[in-house]
Amino acid sequence: MKLFAKANKTLAVYAAALTLGISAALSAAPAAAEETFTWKVQAHWPAASSSYTDSLVRLQRVLDERTDGRLKLELYEAGALFSGKETFNAVSRGILEMGAIAASYAQDKVSLAGIASGLPFAFRNVWEVAYFHKNMGFEQMLRDEAAEHGVYWSTEKIFPTEMVVKKPIKTWEDFTRLKIRSSGVLQKFLTDAGASASYVPGSEMYSALDSGVVDGAHWGAVQGAASMSLYEVAKYHVKPALNIAGTDVFIVNQKALNKLPEDMQKIVKDTLNEQFWIRTNEYLFKERSTLAKVIAEDGVEVNKLPDDVQEKLTQAAQKMWEEEAKRSDNAKKALGMVKELLAELGYL
């Protein structure tokens, strides 16, 4: 009897140990599935810019929620690790997993980037550009070109680019005397049209305006100018828009994206696509409300360009469209799509 009792006791110990082992194995399985990933993300926006919070911080929060904390974005403002124009290469090489750039910064890699950053005096409404990207296939064309460099491209939002100036533009001569902070396609356009445009980093724009290094600048439109305090030194907001475009872009290293589990890859892509629509609509609303506020509180005045100035700028712009088309067969095709849409809308 004692032998049987001892055997039963031993079996009970083994059974308990086996149960604990199975339980530990089962509890360890989910832990292995819950691998976390941290991505370094540098923006071209200074932390003071409205889009840093409204776009980048929003994306960080939403991805954290939807992946249950499995994907963390480690955020860096403009210039913290790389210059804006170096960010595409850093993402392409995998030094950064993700970046937020101006489309114009990728012109040496993506032949469509110039058109993406906005043909001047082409589209007149934000919805037209959204239709061009999402319904006519331009977004996929951009994505295919970026993929050749190991980068997943996702336009962040569509918005107008509008200048602020220290003195109102009343004549063509007023325009041609301007020194303007600009970038990308618009920098070339403004210079070719007769002004003097040069690139100044976002972090230096305020001081450049304040000191007279430049007479005008563009950083998005009303929200961008307000968030960078540009109205303190430049009280005139110029309309119409220089362009309306998918100026801001999220770029993701394709290898980093592929390392994520399939469900997380889908979450990232779906969230980026959703962000396009949410931020485009939100930006439009905030443009109107911010303009009303700065007019009422800061004494800002809207400077509508005279008709003859608009006509000359439009003529200069259309010449430049053709130059963009020479970048590649893809660019030629994209410009044809732009003209097709503008003709259907009765603009050409």
C-alpha positions as CSV (number, residue, x, y, z in Angstrom):
1,M,0.0,0.0,0.0
2,K,2.8,2.4,0.9
3,L,4.4,1.6,-2.5
4,F,1.2,2.4,-4.3
5,A,0.7,5.6,-2.3
6,K,4.2,6.7,-3.1
7,A,3.7,5.9,-6.8
8,N,0.4,7.9,-6.8
9,K,2.2,10.8,-5.1
10,T,5.0,10.8,-7.7
11,L,2.4,10.6,-10.6
12,A,0.6,13.6,-9.1
13,V,3.8,15.6,-8.9
14,Y,4.6,14.7,-12.6
15,A,1.0,15.6,-13.6
16,A,1.2,18.9,-11.8
17,A,4.6,19.7,-13.4
18,L,3.2,18.7,-16.8
19,T,0.2,20.9,-16.3
20,L,2.4,23.8,-15.3
21,G,4.7,23.2,-18.3
22,I,1.7,23.2,-20.7
23,S,0.3,26.3,-19.1
24,A,3.6,28.1,-19.4
25,A,4.0,27.0,-23.0
26,L,0.5,28.3,-23.8
27,S,1.1,31.6,-22.1
28,A,4.4,32.0,-23.9
29,A,2.8,31.5,-27.3
30,P,0.8,34.8,-27.3
31,A,3.9,36.6,-26.0
32,A,5.9,35.4,-29.0
33,A,3.1,36.6,-31.3
34,E,3.0,40.0,-29.6
35,E,6.4,41.2,-31.0
36,T,6.7,44.9,-30.9
37,F,8.3,47.2,-33.5
38,T,9.7,50.7,-33.1
39,W,10.1,52.9,-36.2
40,K,12.2,56.0,-36.3
41,V,10.2,58.7,-38.2
42,Q,11.6,62.1,-39.2
43,A,9.3,64.8,-40.5
44,H,10.2,67.8,-42.6
45,W,7.9,69.8,-40.3
46,P,9.3,71.7,-37.3
47,A,7.6,70.8,-34.1
48,A,5.9,74.2,-34.2
49,S,4.2,73.5,-37.5
50,S,0.5,72.7,-37.3
51,S,1.0,69.5,-39.4
52,Y,3.6,68.1,-37.0
53,T,0.8,67.7,-34.4
54,D,-2.2,67.3,-36.6
55,S,-0.6,64.9,-39.0
56,L,2.4,63.1,-37.5
57,V,1.3,62.9,-33.8
58,R,-2.1,61.8,-35.0
59,L,-0.6,59.0,-37.0
60,Q,1.5,57.9,-34.1
61,R,-1.5,57.8,-31.8
62,V,-3.8,55.9,-34.2
63,L,-1.2,53.3,-35.1
64,D,-0.4,52.7,-31.5
65,E,-4.1,52.2,-30.8
66,R,-4.9,50.0,-33.8
67,T,-1.8,47.7,-33.2
68,D,-2.4,47.5,-29.5
69,G,1.0,49.1,-28.9
70,R,2.8,46.6,-31.2
71,L,4.0,49.5,-33.5
72,K,5.6,52.5,-31.9
73,L,6.6,55.6,-33.9
74,E,9.6,57.4,-32.5
75,L,9.2,61.0,-33.8
76,Y,11.8,63.5,-34.8
77,E,11.2,67.0,-36.1
78,A,12.7,68.6,-39.1
79,G,16.5,68.5,-39.2
80,A,16.9,66.3,-36.1
81,L,18.6,63.5,-37.9
82,F,18.7,64.4,-41.6
83,S,17.9,67.4,-43.7
84,G,14.5,67.3,-45.5
85,K,16.1,66.6,-48.8
86,E,18.2,63.7,-47.3
87,T,15.2,61.9,-45.8
88,F,14.1,60.0,-48.9
89,N,17.5,58.4,-49.2
90,A,17.6,57.6,-45.4
91,V,14.3,55.8,-45.7
92,S,15.3,54.1,-49.0
93,R,18.4,52.8,-47.3
94,G,16.6,51.7,-44.1
95,I,18.4,54.1,-41.8
96,L,14.9,55.5,-41.1
97,E,11.9,53.2,-41.2
98,M,9.6,56.1,-42.1
99,G,9.6,59.8,-43.0
100,A,7.3,62.7,-43.8
101,I,8.7,64.8,-46.7
102,A,7.6,67.4,-49.2
103,A,7.1,65.6,-52.5
104,S,9.5,68.0,-54.2
105,Y,12.4,66.7,-52.0
106,A,12.2,63.4,-54.0
107,Q,12.5,64.9,-57.5
108,D,15.9,63.3,-58.1
109,K,14.5,59.8,-57.4
110,V,10.8,60.0,-58.5
111,S,10.2,61.6,-61.8
112,L,6.5,62.3,-60.9
113,A,7.5,64.2,-57.7
114,G,7.4,67.6,-59.4
115,I,3.9,67.0,-60.6
116,A,2.9,65.6,-57.2
117,S,4.2,68.7,-55.5
118,G,1.9,70.8,-57.6
119,L,1.7,72.2,-61.1
120,P,1.3,76.0,-60.6
121,F,-2.0,77.5,-61.5
122,A,-3.5,74.2,-62.7
123,F,-6.2,72.8,-60.3
124,R,-8.6,75.2,-58.7
125,N,-10.2,73.1,-56.0
126,V,-8.9,70.5,-53.5
127,W,-11.4,67.8,-54.6
128,E,-10.0,67.9,-58.1
129,V,-6.6,66.9,-57.0
130,A,-8.0,64.2,-54.7
131,Y,-9.9,62.8,-57.7
132,F,-6.7,62.9,-59.8
133,H,-4.7,61.0,-57.2
134,K,-7.3,58.4,-56.1
135,N,-9.7,58.0,-59.1
136,M,-7.4,58.5,-62.1
137,G,-4.5,56.4,-60.8
138,F,-1.8,59.1,-60.2
139,E,-1.2,57.8,-56.6
140,Q,-0.5,54.3,-57.9
141,M,1.9,55.8,-60.5
142,L,3.8,57.6,-57.7
143,R,3.8,54.4,-55.6
144,D,5.2,52.3,-58.4
145,E,8.1,54.7,-59.1
146,A,9.0,55.0,-55.3
147,A,8.9,51.2,-55.1
148,E,11.9,51.0,-57.4
149,H,13.9,52.6,-54.5
150,G,12.4,50.3,-51.8
151,V,10.0,52.9,-50.6
152,Y,6.2,52.8,-50.1
153,W,4.7,56.2,-51.0
154,S,1.5,57.6,-49.5
155,T,0.3,61.1,-50.1
156,E,-0.6,62.6,-46.7
157,K,-3.2,65.2,-47.7
158,I,-4.2,67.6,-50.4
159,F,-4.0,71.3,-49.7
160,P,-3.4,74.7,-51.3
161,T,0.0,76.5,-51.1
162,E,-0.4,80.2,-50.7
163,M,2.1,83.0,-50.1
164,V,2.4,85.6,-47.4
165,V,4.1,88.9,-48.3
166,K,5.2,91.9,-46.3
167,K,3.8,94.4,-48.9
168,P,0.7,93.8,-51.1
169,I,1.2,92.9,-54.7
170,K,-0.8,95.4,-56.7
171,T,1.1,95.3,-60.1
172,W,3.2,93.0,-62.1
173,E,6.2,95.1,-61.2
174,D,5.5,94.5,-57.5
175,F,5.6,90.8,-58.2
176,T,8.9,90.8,-60.1
177,R,10.6,92.7,-57.3
178,L,9.8,90.0,-54.8
179,K,12.4,87.8,-53.0
180,I,10.4,84.7,-52.1
181,R,11.2,81.7,-49.9
182,S,10.1,78.7,-51.9
183,S,11.0,75.1,-52.8
184,G,10.7,72.5,-55.5
185,V,8.6,73.2,-58.6
186,L,7.2,76.4,-57.2
187,Q,10.7,77.8,-56.6
188,K,11.6,77.3,-60.3
189,F,8.2,78.6,-61.4
190,L,8.4,81.8,-59.3
191,T,11.9,82.5,-60.6
192,D,11.0,81.8,-64.2
193,A,7.9,84.0,-63.9
194,G,10.1,87.0,-62.8
195,A,10.5,87.0,-59.1
196,S,13.6,85.8,-57.2
197,A,12.9,82.6,-55.3
198,S,15.3,80.7,-53.1
199,Y,15.1,77.8,-50.6
200,V,15.1,78.6,-46.9
201,P,14.6,75.8,-44.3
202,G,11.3,76.0,-42.4
203,S,13.1,76.7,-39.1
204,E,14.8,79.8,-40.6
205,M,11.8,81.3,-42.5
206,Y,10.6,83.6,-39.7
207,S,14.0,85.2,-39.3
208,A,14.5,85.5,-43.1
209,L,11.2,87.4,-43.4
210,D,11.8,89.5,-40.3
211,S,15.3,90.5,-41.4
212,G,14.3,91.2,-45.0
213,V,16.3,88.4,-46.6
214,V,13.0,87.5,-48.3
215,D,9.9,89.6,-48.8
216,G,7.5,86.6,-49.0
217,A,7.2,82.9,-48.3
218,H,5.0,79.9,-48.5
219,W,4.6,77.2,-45.9
220,G,1.4,75.5,-46.7
221,A,-1.3,78.1,-46.6
222,V,-3.0,79.9,-43.7
223,Q,-2.5,77.3,-41.0
224,G,1.1,76.8,-41.9
225,A,1.8,80.6,-41.9
226,A,0.0,81.0,-38.6
227,S,1.7,78.1,-36.9
228,M,5.1,79.5,-37.9
229,S,4.1,83.0,-36.7
230,L,4.7,84.4,-40.2
231,Y,1.9,86.9,-39.9
232,E,3.8,88.7,-37.2
233,V,6.2,89.9,-39.9
234,A,4.1,89.5,-43.1
235,K,0.5,90.8,-42.9
236,Y,-0.7,90.1,-46.4
237,H,-2.1,86.7,-47.4
238,V,-2.0,86.2,-51.2
239,K,-4.8,84.5,-53.2
240,P,-5.4,82.6,-55.4
241,A,-3.2,79.6,-54.5
242,L,0.1,79.1,-56.2
243,N,-0.9,75.5,-56.5
244,I,-3.1,72.8,-55.0
245,A,-1.4,69.5,-54.5
246,G,-0.4,66.5,-52.5
247,T,2.6,68.4,-51.2
248,D,3.1,66.3,-48.0
249,V,4.0,62.6,-48.3
250,F,4.6,59.7,-45.9
251,I,7.3,57.4,-47.1
252,V,8.0,54.0,-45.5
253,N,10.9,51.6,-46.0
254,Q,9.5,48.6,-47.8
255,K,11.6,46.1,-46.0
256,A,10.5,47.5,-42.7
257,L,6.9,47.3,-43.8
258,N,7.4,43.7,-45.0
259,K,8.8,42.7,-41.6
260,L,5.5,43.5,-39.9
261,P,3.0,40.7,-39.5
262,E,0.4,40.8,-42.3
263,D,-2.4,42.2,-40.1
264,M,-0.1,45.1,-39.1
265,Q,1.0,45.8,-42.7
266,K,-2.7,46.1,-43.5
267,I,-3.3,48.4,-40.5
268,V,-0.4,50.7,-41.6
269,K,-1.6,50.9,-45.2
270,D,-5.3,51.4,-44.3
271,T,-4.4,54.0,-41.7
272,L,-2.3,56.0,-44.2
273,N,-5.1,55.9,-46.8
274,E,-7.6,57.0,-44.2
275,Q,-5.3,59.8,-43.1
276,F,-5.3,61.2,-46.6
277,W,-9.1,61.8,-46.5
278,I,-9.3,62.8,-42.8
279,R,-6.5,65.3,-43.0
280,T,-7.6,66.7,-46.4
281,N,-11.0,67.6,-45.1
282,E,-9.7,68.8,-41.7
283,Y,-7.2,71.0,-43.4
284,L,-9.9,72.7,-45.5
285,F,-12.0,73.4,-42.5
286,K,-9.1,74.8,-40.5
287,E,-7.9,76.9,-43.4
288,R,-11.2,78.8,-43.5
289,S,-11.5,79.1,-39.7
290,T,-7.8,80.1,-39.2
291,L,-8.1,82.8,-41.9
292,A,-11.1,84.3,-40.2
293,K,-9.2,84.3,-36.9
294,V,-6.0,86.0,-38.2
295,I,-8.0,88.6,-40.0
296,A,-9.9,89.4,-36.9
297,E,-7.1,89.2,-34.3
298,D,-3.9,89.9,-36.2
299,G,-4.9,92.4,-38.8
300,V,-4.1,90.2,-41.7
301,E,-5.4,91.3,-45.1
302,V,-6.2,89.1,-48.1
303,N,-4.2,90.3,-51.1
304,K,-6.0,89.0,-54.2
305,L,-3.7,89.2,-57.2
306,P,-4.9,91.6,-60.0
307,D,-6.3,89.9,-63.1
308,D,-3.4,90.9,-65.3
309,V,-0.9,89.4,-62.8
310,Q,-2.9,86.2,-62.6
311,E,-2.9,86.0,-66.4
312,K,0.8,86.4,-66.7
313,L,1.5,83.8,-64.0
314,T,-0.9,81.4,-65.7
315,Q,1.0,81.8,-69.0
316,A,4.3,81.2,-67.2
317,A,2.9,78.2,-65.4
318,Q,1.7,76.4,-68.6
319,K,5.2,76.7,-70.1
320,M,6.5,75.1,-67.0
321,W,4.0,72.2,-67.2
322,E,5.7,71.1,-70.4
323,E,9.1,71.2,-68.8
324,E,7.9,68.7,-66.1
325,A,6.6,66.4,-68.8
326,K,10.1,66.0,-70.2
327,R,11.3,64.3,-67.0
328,S,10.1,60.8,-68.1
329,D,7.5,59.0,-70.1
330,N,5.6,58.7,-66.8
331,A,5.6,62.4,-66.3
332,K,4.4,63.0,-69.9
333,K,1.6,60.5,-69.3
334,A,0.7,62.2,-66.0
335,L,0.6,65.7,-67.6
336,G,-1.7,64.3,-70.2
337,M,-4.0,63.1,-67.5
338,V,-3.9,66.6,-65.8
339,K,-4.8,68.3,-69.1
340,E,-7.6,65.8,-69.7
341,L,-9.2,66.5,-66.3
342,L,-8.8,70.3,-66.6
343,A,-10.4,70.2,-70.1
344,E,-13.3,68.2,-68.8
345,L,-13.7,70.8,-66.0
346,G,-13.7,73.6,-68.6
347,Y,-10.5,75.2,-67.5
348,L,-8.6,74.5,-70.7
